[in-house]
Amino acid sequence: MATRPLLFLDVDGVLNPVLPSPGFTAHDLLDHTVLLSVDHAGWLRELSAVYELVWATTWEHHANTHIAPLLRLPALPVVEFSGYRSRPGDPRFAGPESLLARKWAPLLRYAGGRPFAWVDDAMPDSLVRRSRRWADRLLVPVDPARGLRRQHVDRLLAGPPRRRLRRKLTGHQR
């Protein structure tokens, strides 16, 4: 059986939108008010049939302690950002995009060549544009005011990322 692609999930701005709207319930967690929706719970279970869900949030392991139970999710693997140290060969971004890209190298390392999708409210525009050429990566930016919407879920389900095909080279193709 083929391995499912990874789905990297942010919390703030994605599952916890900035603006309250109908269908969201406020929860006081770690000195923060977090808005969560039962719609998201169902959508994430739907996505888990296609993807391996992974927390990619500054909540890190706290997402399993506080967010997952409220969304009726099992504990998920976690990408750790707090201990990230730049390494030679890590992608570099200039100017303001460097702050938006702080998750990119840890996500690439965690994926280790596996196809993945990433849902976040803070992604460099240049990275989102380039991602359209990659069959093995799907970047889905989310408006932090509204959070994850059904259209994002439909996009993720319609075309999950897949492993890049490697062409076998023959002597005359090199």
Disulfide bonds with the S-S distance in Angstrom:
none
